Amino acid sequence: MTPDDPLSATFAALADPTRRAILGLLLEDDMAVTDVAEPFSMSLAAISKHLQVLAEAGLISQEKRGRVKWCKLEPDGLRAASVFMQGFGQFDPVDLDGFERFLQSELAEMTEDQPSLPEE
């Protein structure tokens, strides 16, 4: 990925479930790296790598406060991805249950409208 392709960096960062979970945690409030790592069963180094990917994609920022590194969600980081995805939202979702009911009623009407064959 290149710096001139931020959308790819965003989607690559979002592709990992651990990173998505981290973003969910940061929705609530800024957190210290150690607090971010707490719910996960992986090393602090592994969490730091995930945080680095999120930071490089512009989804979070990190700030050192004393000896503690804090992570903060950057809401504008998802703006381009959101605009991209909204482009696909122009189509109404397909109501499969409604479509099935429509087909059943149409088939029932077709069966009723067909003349019955004379019995032999």
N, C-alpha and C positions, 0 to 999 in steps of 0.2 A: 504494500500500500504506500501511496505517496501522499505528501502533505496536500497536494492539489486534488485529492480524492477523499474528502472527509466523510462522505456518505458511506463509502466502502469500509472505512475505519469504524464508523458507528455500528454498521451491521455486523462486522466481524467481532466487535466487542460484545454486542448483544447476543451473538450466537451461542455463547457459553452460559449454561444455567447458573453457575456459581456467580458470574458477573451480574446476571439479571437479579439474583437474590441479593447481592450486595447493593445494587441500586434500590431495591425495595427497602432495605434497611435504612439507607440514607434518605429516603423519602420522609422519614419521621423527623430526623434531626442530623446535624453534623455529628460525626463520631470519630473517636481516636482509632487508629489502625488496630490496636489490640482489641478494642470493643467490636470492631467489624469482624475480626478473626474468630471471636469467641464461639459463635454458633456453628462454625464449620470444623469438620474433622480433618484439617490439613495444617501444615506448618505455617508459621507466620511469614516465612519466605515465599511460600506459594501464594498466600493472600496478597502479599506485596506485589507479586508479579501481576495478579489479576487487577489490582488497583492501578498499576502502571499502565496497563492496556486501556482501562477506563479513562485514565487521565490523558493519555495520548489521543484518545478519540474525542476528548473535550467533554466527556460526560460527567466527570468529577474534577474537582481541584483538590490539591493537597497543600497544607500549610503547616509549618513547624511552629508550635507554640511552646516555648521552653524546650523541654526534652521530648515532648509528645508531638507526633505527627497526626494532624486532623484531616479528615476527608469531608468534603462538602459536595452535594449534588449540584450540578450545573444544569438547570432546567433548559436553558437555551441550547445545550448540546444535542438535544433530541429534536430540535425544531426542524432541521432539514429532513430527517427521517420521517417525522410526522407529516410534513408537507408531501413527501414522496408517497407515503402510504395512503394519505387522503385522496390522492389521485385515483386509487383503486376503489375508493368508496363511492364513486359516482353511480355505481350500479346497485340497484336494490338487491338485498339478499334474497335468495330463492327460498320460498316457503314450500318445502317439499311436502309437508303434510297437506297444505292447501292444494298443491298440484295433484297429489294423489286423490283427494276428494273430488276434484274437478274431473280427473280421468274416469273415476268410478261412475260419476253421474253421467258423463258423456257416453260411456260404454253401456250403461243401463238404458239410456234413451235410445241408443242405436239398436239395442236388442228389442226394445218395445216397438220401434218403428218398422222393423223388418217383418214382412209378411211371413206367416208361418207356412211351412210346406205342407201340402195335403198329405194326410196319412194314407198309407196303402193298405 
